[in-house]
Amino acid sequence: MTEPRTMQKTERISGGGGHGRGGPFGGGMVGQKPLNFGPSIKRLVKRLRPERPKVIAVIVAGVISVALTAAGPKVLGKATDVIFAGFIGKNLPAGFSKAQAIEAARAQGQNQFADMITGIDLVPGQGIDFNALGTVLLVVIGLYAVSALLGFLQGYLLNDVVQHTVLRMRSEVEDKLNRLPLRYFDRQPRGELLSRVTNDIDNVSQSLQQTMSQLLTSVLTVVFMVGMMIYISPTLALIALVTIPVTMVIAGLIMKRSQSQFITQWRRTGTLNVEIEESFTGHSLVKVFGRQREVQATFEVENDELFKASFIAQFLSGLIMPITMFIGNLNYVIIAVLGGLRVASGTMTLGDVQAFIQYSRQFTRPVTQIASMANLLQSGVASAERVFELLDAEEEPAEDGITETPAEARGRVGFEDVSFRYEEDQPLIEHVSFCVEPGQTVAIVGPTGAGKTTLVNLIMRFYDLDAGRITLDGIDISGLRRQDLRSQIGMVLQDTWLFKGTIRENIAYGRPDAAEEDILTAARATFVDRFVGSLPDGYDTVIDDEGGSISAGEKQLITIGRAFLADPALLILDEATSSVDTRTELLVQHAMSALRADRTSFVIAHRLSTIRDADLILVMEEGRIVEQGDHHQLLELNGAYAALYNSQFSGPDPRDNQVAPVVPLPS
């Protein structure tokens, strides 16, 4: 309640490993729906504006490519007509005209044959015209080749559009994170924030890539296929179109049931992912307390539930394609029968029937694709909403009326009636005032949750005050640039932070332009050099936040070396020696004494042995300074500080060592 903390626990959205925390199962956003689909998708589309020329090129290339593909079956039908006409014409007597051949067939009672050849462009006695057939085939090959090239161009441009859009989105998110106040990060679980920055943006990228390409192609395919079917035979086109609502209704019913199962699947995936992550992270504890069987049993239960949900979800979603194919095959049979009758009656050519059947077969596939992309589009828009929430978060207040930072800060810090609270209805720091002179060491002590870390965070301007002011060398810090203010301050926290890199790079983080000799001097002064010499690669040993092959105390020494190298005017130590052994702590204290010379230092400590020599000790309780003075003055007061000190250093009551008399049990 009084320290920087997670003020609000955000419920992890059911998205498996994808949302809330990463994991071995990955994590799409399957099953998650956007809250405001319309406004969100409009905002997402607006982000494509910088790529407008390429988007137009993608649409033009898609239209031409699909149009050429749609023209292919119709032109190919001409080749079938040439072959069929040659086959029929070769069996008719030569020297007759087409009209004479029809009359002769009717005279012989072959009226159906006569009707059929009425719709065929043939010459009696002449076989297949291979020149005409070759021309048609070359045209078809040309159509498909140009269509394929345009399709490749469309895919290339679309990929460029999507990746540049996502590149800008990632850059905006990164810039936004640097402008957000620390208060925002206190209220956001780390896994949730990382999920928005990584998984959600990746999901937006995948959704844009797939939906923009497939949706555009599918819609254009449906339009052109329907147009060609109507052009060839309006009657057959009407019969073919009847299958659309049937297919959509059946697919919709199946998707509705499968979607609920997908939600269950990914919720179970998230639960199992949490169980696995916790058991792996705490593997040592599981071993120590002998909980392997319980962990295994929990895993088996969750894994079984995930299997059931996944099986049902995949089974139901897998029904869409075979059912759609069954309806398409029925449609194919009906069209083939009716087309055959029309060819026999001479109202359609065999090539047109062939082309129509091809169109009807190609027509059902994009309809199914459009239906199946609904979930994918919802998923992408839902992820976009989460990214937009981050981009819309309130930023740090603008730094107006900037005051020039002194060329060399002396380190005089003053608190003047300072008040601060994380929540408006929960008081924390109330009317705190004190002054620290340059070179003094100030220790802040008190029980957990008293507001010690909050006090130093206010000096860093991680939070803005509700009332009062804090001054550095007489200048109100609210008038200084945050970057200028923080460049004068060095901070060593209880929780060490190391990035993946060498030990040398981690130390140099405090001053990137530091010379090699300065880095080594800082390492020697903080006793980093003592253990680095035992490592195979020395200062080139690669470590990360997990620490690798170095201990927690050694990690702490590296962070202290980083602060030493930065050579700040103001030094803040928040339980900086809590992870080191007693002997190393004594050595580090000597190093800190040298580091604190002529610098103002704020030391937060629970072990009071580390702050006996502090010039000023502030004792805090519930956000208030209840006592202040040096070590001896506070002991003489016999108040809160004396109680804390005695609880750590007073010996046990001799009476605690007395053996209780043995009381005989009643017989």
Secondary structure in CASP SS format (residue, H / E / C, confidence):
PFRMAT SS
TARGET T0000
AUTHOR 0000-0000-0000
METHOD secondary structure of the structure
MODEL  1
M C 1.00
T C 1.00
E C 1.00
P C 1.00
R C 1.00
T C 1.00
M C 1.00
Q C 1.00
K C 1.00
T C 1.00
E C 1.00
R C 1.00
I C 1.00
S C 1.00
G C 1.00
G H 1.00
G H 1.00
G H 1.00
H C 1.00
G C 1.00
R C 1.00
G C 1.00
G C 1.00
P C 1.00
F C 1.00
G C 1.00
G C 1.00
G C 1.00
M C 1.00
V C 1.00
G C 1.00
Q C 1.00
K C 1.00
P C 1.00
L C 1.00
N C 1.00
F H 1.00
G H 1.00
P H 1.00
S H 1.00
I H 1.00
K H 1.00
R H 1.00
L H 1.00
V H 1.00
K H 1.00
R C 1.00
L C 1.00
R H 1.00
P H 1.00
E H 1.00
R H 1.00
P H 1.00
K H 1.00
V H 1.00
I H 1.00
A H 1.00
V H 1.00
I H 1.00
V H 1.00
A H 1.00
G H 1.00
V H 1.00
I H 1.00
S H 1.00
V H 1.00
A H 1.00
L H 1.00
T H 1.00
A H 1.00
A H 1.00
G H 1.00
P H 1.00
K H 1.00
V H 1.00
L H 1.00
G H 1.00
K H 1.00
A H 1.00
T H 1.00
D H 1.00
V H 1.00
I H 1.00
F H 1.00
A H 1.00
G H 1.00
F H 1.00
I H 1.00
G H 1.00
K H 1.00
N C 1.00
L C 1.00
P C 1.00
A C 1.00
G C 1.00
F C 1.00
S C 1.00
K H 1.00
A H 1.00
Q H 1.00
A H 1.00
I H 1.00
E H 1.00
A H 1.00
A H 1.00
R H 1.00
A H 1.00
Q C 1.00
G C 1.00
Q C 1.00
N H 1.00
Q H 1.00
F H 1.00
A H 1.00
D H 1.00
M H 1.00
I H 1.00
T H 1.00
G C 1.00
I C 1.00
D C 1.00
L C 1.00
V C 1.00
P C 1.00
G C 1.00
Q C 1.00
G C 1.00
I C 1.00
D C 1.00
F H 1.00
N H 1.00
A H 1.00
L H 1.00
G H 1.00
T H 1.00
V H 1.00
L H 1.00
L H 1.00
V H 1.00
V H 1.00
I H 1.00
G H 1.00
L H 1.00
Y H 1.00
A H 1.00
V H 1.00
S H 1.00
A H 1.00
L H 1.00
L H 1.00
G H 1.00
F H 1.00
L H 1.00
Q H 1.00
G H 1.00
Y H 1.00
L H 1.00
L H 1.00
N H 1.00
D H 1.00
V H 1.00
V H 1.00
Q H 1.00
H H 1.00
T H 1.00
V H 1.00
L H 1.00
R H 1.00
M H 1.00
R H 1.00
S H 1.00
E H 1.00
V H 1.00
E H 1.00
D H 1.00
K H 1.00
L H 1.00
N H 1.00
R H 1.00
L C 1.00
P C 1.00
L H 1.00
R H 1.00
Y H 1.00
F H 1.00
D H 1.00
R H 1.00
Q C 1.00
P C 1.00
R H 1.00
G H 1.00
E H 1.00
L H 1.00
L H 1.00
S H 1.00
R H 1.00
V H 1.00
T H 1.00
N H 1.00
D H 1.00
I H 1.00
D H 1.00
N H 1.00
V H 1.00
S H 1.00
Q H 1.00
S H 1.00
L H 1.00
Q H 1.00
Q H 1.00
T H 1.00
M H 1.00
S H 1.00
Q H 1.00
L H 1.00
L H 1.00
T H 1.00
S H 1.00
V H 1.00
L H 1.00
T H 1.00
V H 1.00
V H 1.00
F H 1.00
M H 1.00
V H 1.00
G H 1.00
M H 1.00
M H 1.00
I H 1.00
Y H 1.00
I H 1.00
S C 1.00
P H 1.00
T H 1.00
L H 1.00
A H 1.00
L H 1.00
I H 1.00
A H 1.00
L H 1.00
V C 1.00
T H 1.00
I H 1.00
P H 1.00
V H 1.00
T H 1.00
M H 1.00
V H 1.00
I H 1.00
A H 1.00
G H 1.00
L H 1.00
I H 1.00
M H 1.00
K H 1.00
R H 1.00
S H 1.00
Q H 1.00
S H 1.00
Q H 1.00
F H 1.00
I H 1.00
T H 1.00
Q H 1.00
W H 1.00
R H 1.00
R H 1.00
T H 1.00
G H 1.00
T H 1.00
L H 1.00
N H 1.00
V H 1.00
E H 1.00
I H 1.00
E H 1.00
E H 1.00
S H 1.00
F H 1.00
T H 1.00
G C 1.00
H H 1.00
S H 1.00
L H 1.00
V H 1.00
K H 1.00
V H 1.00
F C 1.00
G C 1.00
R C 1.00
Q H 1.00
R H 1.00
E H 1.00
V H 1.00
Q H 1.00
A H 1.00
T H 1.00
F H 1.00
E H 1.00
V H 1.00
E H 1.00
N H 1.00
D H 1.00
E H 1.00
L H 1.00
F H 1.00
K H 1.00
A H 1.00
S H 1.00
F H 1.00
I H 1.00
A H 1.00
Q H 1.00
F H 1.00
L H 1.00
S H 1.00
G H 1.00
L C 1.00
I H 1.00
M H 1.00
P H 1.00
I H 1.00
T H 1.00
M H 1.00
F H 1.00
I H 1.00
G H 1.00
N H 1.00
L H 1.00
N H 1.00
Y H 1.00
V H 1.00
I H 1.00
I H 1.00
A H 1.00
V H 1.00
L H 1.00
G H 1.00
G H 1.00
L H 1.00
R H 1.00
V H 1.00
A H 1.00
S H 1.00
G C 1.00
T C 1.00
M C 1.00
T C 1.00
L H 1.00
G H 1.00
D H 1.00
V H 1.00
Q H 1.00
A H 1.00
F H 1.00
I H 1.00
Q H 1.00
Y H 1.00
S H 1.00
R H 1.00
Q H 1.00
F H 1.00
T H 1.00
R H 1.00
P H 1.00
V H 1.00
T H 1.00
Q H 1.00
I H 1.00
A H 1.00
S H 1.00
M H 1.00
A H 1.00
N H 1.00
L H 1.00
L H 1.00
Q H 1.00
S H 1.00
G H 1.00
V H 1.00
A H 1.00
S H 1.00
A H 1.00
E H 1.00
R H 1.00
V H 1.00
F H 1.00
E H 1.00
L H 1.00
L H 1.00
D C 1.00
A C 1.00
E C 1.00
E C 1.00
E C 1.00
P C 1.00
A C 1.00
E C 1.00
D C 1.00
G C 1.00
I C 1.00
T C 1.00
E C 1.00
T C 1.00
P C 1.00
A C 1.00
E C 1.00
A C 1.00
R C 1.00
G C 1.00
R C 1.00
V E 1.00
G E 1.00
F E 1.00
E E 1.00
D E 1.00
V E 1.00
S E 1.00
F E 1.00
R C 1.00
Y C 1.00
E E 1.00
E C 1.00
D C 1.00
Q E 1.00
P C 1.00
L C 1.00
I E 1.00
E E 1.00
H E 1.00
V E 1.00
S E 1.00
F E 1.00
C E 1.00
V E 1.00
E C 1.00
P C 1.00
G C 1.00
Q C 1.00
T E 1.00
V E 1.00
A E 1.00
I E 1.00
V E 1.00
G C 1.00
P C 1.00
T C 1.00
G C 1.00
A C 1.00
G C 1.00
K H 1.00
T H 1.00
T H 1.00
L H 1.00
V H 1.00
N H 1.00
L H 1.00
I H 1.00
M C 1.00
R C 1.00
F C 1.00
Y C 1.00
D C 1.00
L C 1.00
D C 1.00
A E 1.00
G E 1.00
R E 1.00
I E 1.00
T E 1.00
L E 1.00
D C 1.00
G C 1.00
I E 1.00
D E 1.00
I H 1.00
S H 1.00
G H 1.00
L C 1.00
R C 1.00
R H 1.00
Q H 1.00
D H 1.00
L H 1.00
R H 1.00
S C 1.00
Q C 1.00
I E 1.00
G E 1.00
M E 1.00
V E 1.00
L C 1.00
Q C 1.00
D C 1.00
T C 1.00
W C 1.00
L C 1.00
F C 1.00
K C 1.00
G E 1.00
T E 1.00
I H 1.00
R H 1.00
E H 1.00
N H 1.00
I H 1.00
A H 1.00
Y C 1.00
G C 1.00
R C 1.00
P C 1.00
D C 1.00
A C 1.00
A C 1.00
E H 1.00
E H 1.00
D H 1.00
I H 1.00
L H 1.00
T H 1.00
A H 1.00
A H 1.00
R H 1.00
A H 1.00
T C 1.00
F C 1.00
V H 1.00
D H 1.00
R H 1.00
F H 1.00
V H 1.00
G C 1.00
S C 1.00
L C 1.00
P C 1.00
D C 1.00
G H 1.00
Y H 1.00
D H 1.00
T C 1.00
V E 1.00
I E 1.00
D C 1.00
D C 1.00
E C 1.00
G C 1.00
G C 1.00
S C 1.00
I C 1.00
S C 1.00
A H 1.00
G H 1.00
E H 1.00
K H 1.00
Q H 1.00
L H 1.00
I H 1.00
T H 1.00
I H 1.00
G H 1.00
R H 1.00
A H 1.00
F H 1.00
L H 1.00
A H 1.00
D C 1.00
P C 1.00
A C 1.00
L E 1.00
L E 1.00
I E 1.00
L E 1.00
D E 1.00
E C 1.00
A C 1.00
T C 1.00
S C 1.00
S C 1.00
V C 1.00
D C 1.00
T H 1.00
R H 1.00
T H 1.00
E H 1.00
L H 1.00
L H 1.00
V H 1.00
Q H 1.00
H H 1.00
A H 1.00
M H 1.00
S H 1.00
A H 1.00
L H 1.00
R H 1.00
A C 1.00
D C 1.00
R C 1.00
T E 1.00
S E 1.00
F E 1.00
V E 1.00
I E 1.00
A C 1.00
H C 1.00
R C 1.00
L H 1.00
S H 1.00
T H 1.00
I H 1.00
R C 1.00
D C 1.00
A C 1.00
D C 1.00
L E 1.00
I E 1.00
L E 1.00
V E 1.00
M E 1.00
E E 1.00
E C 1.00
G C 1.00
R E 1.00
I E 1.00
V E 1.00
E E 1.00
Q E 1.00
G E 1.00
D C 1.00
H H 1.00
H H 1.00
Q H 1.00
L H 1.00
L H 1.00
E H 1.00
L H 1.00
N C 1.00
G C 1.00
A H 1.00
Y H 1.00
A H 1.00
A H 1.00
L H 1.00
Y H 1.00
N H 1.00
S H 1.00
Q H 1.00
F H 1.00
S C 1.00
G C 1.00
P C 1.00
D C 1.00
P H 1.00
R H 1.00
D H 1.00
N H 1.00
Q C 1.00
V C 1.00
A C 1.00
P C 1.00
V C 1.00
V C 1.00
P C 1.00
L C 1.00
P C 1.00
S C 1.00
END
